[in-house]
Amino acid sequence: MKYFSKWLSLCLVAMLAFSISAFAQDEDYPEEDPVVVYDPDDIKGARNLTTSKLVIGGNGNFWISGNVMFFEISPFVAYRPVDRLLVGIGMNYSNQTERINYGGGTPSDVFKYRYIGGRALSRYLLFHVGDPAGVYATAEYQFNKIGFNFNGEKIPAGNLGFEVDRKASMLLGAGYSSNFYQGFGYTIDLMYDVLWEDGISFSQWPILYRVGVTYGF
């Protein structure tokens, strides 16, 4: 009985020491707060109109090919009715300048095409590429008024082969956004104009790219 009492006392002392040691370790290394992962597809907020779903941005295009220079600026404002879908309206301004030198010391002739109009656009997130970045499908309808200028003088439609002064475009394609849901992000689009016509449409080719920025509230 004497030996059993000593053995029980030693066990109690060891257990007490172990408990104190474990408690001290917990104090030295407090448990970290749980990580909250933002999943925009699981948002359960209000479905009514709210400024938190507004998106503003713009994109454009610039290139030089031989004696032709082209640039485009297209700002927009949009709304996100559901997390993956963005719909909006905007404007479009593009300018194409072509210089022609006939040689023999003759000054260059300068042709300028100017396109100004409105557009309606939509983007739908297809899949994430490192949340919240993602790849989206995009569709856009443009209707532009065309102005033609030759050596600083405005030329009316019907002259010099310039037959129309208005042209619609329907752009379909895909894009990448570095931040599809909120905050600042950049975008890259590759699109095809199904209504493209040579010498009339705002872009020299039916396939075009755009780069831009967005900000979601």
Wavefront OBJ file of the C-alpha trace (Angstrom):
o trace
v 0.000 0.000 0.000
v 2.904 2.300 0.778
v 4.469 1.715 -2.675
v 1.112 2.190 -4.376
v 0.617 5.558 -2.646
v 4.050 6.749 -3.800
v 3.334 5.590 -7.385
v -0.041 7.363 -7.446
v 1.531 10.562 -6.105
v 4.207 10.500 -8.817
v 1.526 10.042 -11.500
v -0.484 12.985 -10.200
v 2.596 15.214 -10.124
v 3.503 14.218 -13.711
v -0.018 14.873 -14.963
v -0.061 18.275 -13.253
v 3.291 19.198 -14.802
v 2.099 18.137 -18.271
v -1.077 20.222 -17.928
v 0.863 23.329 -16.873
v 3.272 22.868 -19.801
v 0.455 22.502 -22.333
v -1.332 25.568 -20.983
v 1.874 27.601 -21.225
v 2.336 26.567 -24.866
v -1.223 27.682 -25.677
v -0.448 31.065 -24.144
v 2.748 31.402 -26.208
v 1.040 30.421 -29.473
v -2.528 31.733 -29.436
v -4.917 30.218 -31.937
v -5.095 32.224 -35.164
v -8.349 33.723 -36.330
v -10.120 31.628 -38.958
v -9.429 32.700 -42.538
v -12.505 34.027 -44.295
v -12.420 33.246 -48.007
v -14.368 35.681 -50.194
v -16.518 33.704 -52.606
v -18.516 36.116 -54.779
v -20.709 33.296 -56.081
v -22.134 32.810 -52.572
v -23.140 36.417 -51.890
v -26.579 36.623 -50.266
v -27.102 40.336 -50.256
v -30.025 42.516 -51.194
v -31.435 41.938 -54.669
v -32.658 45.497 -55.103
v -30.729 48.201 -56.971
v -27.597 49.233 -55.106
v -24.508 51.277 -55.903
v -22.319 48.408 -54.668
v -23.028 46.618 -57.963
v -21.943 49.491 -60.210
v -18.902 49.117 -62.450
v -17.130 51.847 -64.411
v -14.336 51.400 -66.863
v -13.147 51.688 -70.398
v -11.057 50.002 -73.002
v -9.450 50.804 -76.298
v -7.134 49.923 -79.106
v -4.039 51.431 -80.702
v -1.887 50.329 -83.611
v 0.310 51.612 -86.423
v 0.669 49.715 -89.692
v 2.753 51.327 -92.400
v 1.239 54.730 -93.157
v -1.956 54.044 -91.168
v -2.473 54.909 -87.487
v -5.561 53.906 -85.507
v -6.727 54.538 -81.955
v -9.979 53.908 -80.095
v -11.306 55.014 -76.684
v -14.483 53.428 -75.278
v -15.594 54.309 -71.708
v -18.640 52.655 -70.130
v -20.763 52.367 -67.005
v -22.305 49.011 -66.103
v -24.358 47.175 -63.509
v -24.061 43.654 -62.137
v -27.594 42.202 -61.712
v -26.063 38.861 -60.641
v -22.526 38.053 -59.620
v -21.347 36.592 -62.922
v -23.132 38.993 -65.302
v -22.303 42.584 -66.177
v -24.417 44.751 -68.521
v -23.790 48.346 -69.429
v -23.779 51.230 -71.886
v -21.048 53.516 -73.102
v -19.671 55.560 -75.939
v -17.101 54.952 -78.617
v -14.626 57.267 -80.304
v -12.126 56.045 -82.860
v -9.871 57.721 -85.386
v -7.989 56.292 -88.351
v -5.386 58.419 -90.152
v -3.813 57.421 -93.464
v -1.026 59.388 -95.161
v -0.365 58.983 -98.877
v 2.714 60.410 -100.610
v 2.605 60.313 -104.382
v 6.322 61.051 -104.749
v 8.067 63.620 -106.862
v 8.002 66.182 -104.100
v 4.200 66.264 -103.920
v 3.003 66.875 -100.346
v 1.328 63.933 -98.600
v -2.433 63.639 -98.679
v -4.022 62.876 -95.313
v -7.235 60.875 -94.994
v -8.991 60.752 -91.608
v -11.937 58.596 -90.567
v -13.680 59.509 -87.316
v -16.279 57.262 -85.671
v -18.408 58.534 -82.779
v -21.314 56.595 -81.309
v -22.847 54.595 -78.514
v -22.599 50.995 -77.444
v -24.323 48.411 -75.272
v -22.202 45.637 -73.810
v -22.381 42.554 -71.617
v -19.877 40.214 -69.989
v -20.502 36.837 -68.420
v -17.929 35.074 -66.263
v -17.148 31.608 -67.652
v -14.629 30.428 -65.048
v -12.142 31.699 -62.482
v -8.411 31.919 -63.053
v -7.296 32.501 -59.492
v -10.305 34.067 -57.770
v -11.409 36.801 -58.377
v -9.690 36.934 -61.791
v -11.538 35.167 -64.552
v -12.255 34.537 -68.213
v -15.535 35.921 -69.546
v -17.614 35.869 -72.728
v -18.475 39.299 -74.086
v -20.918 40.758 -76.589
v -21.214 44.367 -77.716
v -23.363 46.321 -80.154
v -22.076 49.621 -81.537
v -23.665 52.209 -83.776
v -21.321 54.910 -85.021
v -21.656 58.094 -87.037
v -18.777 58.378 -89.511
v -16.958 61.542 -90.443
v -14.487 61.699 -93.321
v -11.776 64.329 -93.671
v -9.379 64.888 -96.577
v -6.466 67.284 -96.053
v -8.343 69.140 -93.330
v -11.641 69.434 -95.230
v -14.799 67.531 -94.327
v -16.033 65.322 -97.160
v -19.764 64.419 -97.301
v -20.963 60.852 -97.824
v -20.984 59.817 -101.476
v -17.686 61.497 -102.394
v -14.355 59.722 -102.946
v -15.993 56.323 -102.525
v -17.230 57.189 -99.029
v -20.809 56.019 -99.469
v -22.311 55.919 -95.955
v -22.105 58.038 -92.838
v -23.404 55.499 -90.296
v -22.374 51.952 -89.501
v -23.374 49.288 -86.936
v -21.001 46.711 -85.456
v -21.699 43.529 -83.507
v -18.665 42.350 -81.550
v -18.487 38.863 -80.038
v -15.546 37.371 -78.199
v -13.851 36.548 -74.928
v -11.777 38.405 -72.392
v -9.672 38.159 -69.260
v -10.159 40.292 -66.153
v -7.629 40.481 -63.331
v -10.434 41.349 -60.891
v -13.914 40.462 -62.123
v -15.926 41.314 -59.002
v -14.663 44.337 -57.145
v -11.811 46.830 -56.935
v -9.490 47.928 -59.710
v -8.588 45.507 -62.471
v -7.339 45.381 -66.025
v -9.002 43.617 -68.948
v -7.888 42.127 -72.266
v -10.473 41.367 -74.978
v -10.282 39.533 -78.291
v -13.380 40.140 -80.438
v -14.828 39.548 -83.890
v -17.166 41.970 -85.697
v -19.845 39.883 -87.429
v -21.137 43.006 -89.258
v -17.708 44.083 -90.483
v -17.375 45.659 -93.957
v -14.076 46.635 -95.524
v -13.589 50.394 -95.744
v -16.725 51.175 -93.715
v -16.425 49.572 -90.274
v -14.532 51.399 -87.552
v -11.769 48.764 -87.460
v -9.573 47.919 -90.443
v -9.936 44.186 -89.687
v -12.900 42.124 -88.399
v -10.774 40.710 -85.552
v -9.631 43.241 -82.969
v -8.181 43.371 -79.484
v -8.820 45.784 -76.671
v -7.129 46.502 -73.352
v -8.772 48.421 -70.542
v -9.423 49.014 -66.850
v -12.440 48.591 -64.589
v -13.474 49.583 -61.098
v -16.308 47.862 -59.249
v -17.905 49.515 -56.226
l 1 2 3 4 5 6 7 8 9 10 11 12 13 14 15 16 17 18 19 20 21 22 23 24 25 26 27 28 29 30 31 32 33 34 35 36 37 38 39 40 41 42 43 44 45 46 47 48 49 50 51 52 53 54 55 56 57 58 59 60 61 62 63 64 65 66 67 68 69 70 71 72 73 74 75 76 77 78 79 80 81 82 83 84 85 86 87 88 89 90 91 92 93 94 95 96 97 98 99 100 101 102 103 104 105 106 107 108 109 110 111 112 113 114 115 116 117 118 119 120 121 122 123 124 125 126 127 128 129 130 131 132 133 134 135 136 137 138 139 140 141 142 143 144 145 146 147 148 149 150 151 152 153 154 155 156 157 158 159 160 161 162 163 164 165 166 167 168 169 170 171 172 173 174 175 176 177 178 179 180 181 182 183 184 185 186 187 188 189 190 191 192 193 194 195 196 197 198 199 200 201 202 203 204 205 206 207 208 209 210 211 212 213 214 215 216 217
